[in-house]
Amino acid sequence: MTRSTGTTTWLDLSAQDVSAVMPFYAGLFGWEVEGLGEEFGGYRILRNDGKLVGGAMSVAGMTCPEGSPLPSEWGVYLTVDDVDARVARAREAGGGVVVPADDIGDSGRMAVVLDSVGAPIGMWQPKQLEGYEFTGRPGSPVWFELMTHRYDDAAAFYTAVFDAELVPMGEGMDEGGDDFRYATNGSGESASWGLCDAAGMMPEEAMGWRVYFGVESTEQALAKVQELGGSVLDGPFDSPFGRITTIADPEGASFQISAMGEATTEG
């Protein structure tokens, strides 16, 4: 295992109609889609210029505990050394189990838990499949973050369950003034994801994990989004980390795009 416990390692899209939504992503990011067949439930592997991005799966006919259809959404997985032991830690830390631990062929072992603030988060214990390949190029995942109204609870959970090493970013971010809190798991170039205190910034229903994909040009990407049947939920807005826009695909699964070449320097 080359990725350390608690670092981002995989992402996948749950969709009601995977075949119908894949042209949106292929058109926007240029992704190649590889079906794994019925043995893996029709799961698709997504690549960007041949490099692994993540996967996509059908949740058609699946329901939440209360009976409503499972939503179309992006999910994030963190590396673990022992899925079963980490699931036990999640329970002890106030979380729950969404998908019990299971082997995925020779690729690895996975589970999905509900963290202590109500956000689902995946666990991946790699065997033959280490995870996505970070290239930083347009069309690849470039950042992940958890937005929450319960920052301290989330920090405690991810530290206890995933050995997170949370490093506060400190001052210098305007939103929320002096009360704004943001930490990264690791510092500098070793940072793999962020934790944001979104209290007062975003409604409760918008909380959870977010996935960022790189794009070369915001203007060109947004034109493609409209052409392909997606929509803009928020932005674009400028930041030192790129020009960021929140997008929804044709089924409503949301994600962020970041034009890193359009980053601005705060005054």
Sequence and secondary structure as in RCSB ss.txt:
>XXXX:A:sequence
MTRSTGTTTWLDLSAQDVSAVMPFYAGLFGWEVEGLGEEFGGYRILRNDGKLVGGAMSVAGMTCPEGSPLPSEWG
VYLTVDDVDARVARAREAGGGVVVPADDIGDSGRMAVVLDSVGAPIGMWQPKQLEGYEFTGRPGSPVWFELMTHR
YDDAAAFYTAVFDAELVPMGEGMDEGGDDFRYATNGSGESASWGLCDAAGMMPEEAMGWRVYFGVESTEQALAKV
QELGGSVLDGPFDSPFGRITTIADPEGASFQISAMGEATTEG
>XXXX:A:secstr
  S TTSEEEEEEEES HHHHHHHHHHHH  EEEE  GGGTT EEEEETTEEEEEEEE TT B TTS B   EEE
EEEE S HHHHHHHHHHTT EEEEEEEEETTTEEEEEEE TTS EEEEEEESS        STTSEEEEEEEES 
HHHHHHHHHHHH   EEE  S   TTGGG  EEEESSGGG   EEEE TTTS GGG EEEEEEE S HHHHHHHH
HHTT EEEEEEE  TT EEEEEE TT  EEEEEEGGG     
